[in-house]
Amino acid sequence: MFAIIPLITGVALGLTAPRRTAVIAQIVFYMLAAAALIATAPQHDASRAGGVALALGLLPLAALSLGAGLLLRARRQGAKIADAT
């Protein structure tokens, strides 16, 4: 369940927060989700190495979600500028 947090917050932060703040917050959310995945892996009949593998798989997805939010914001702002002219 914690794995979805960086995915949702990445898009939300990309749309609303300044770029530097969004990147730092996304790193924090990813680290929290990775720690939760690794710590709770044995409770789900997996090893900690399995949790690490899931956390490493989550890394590019978290980065892509932040990138998608930033791209959507740039396109939205570009459309507002084009409409004003």
Beta strands, then each sheet from edge to edge (+ up, - down):
end
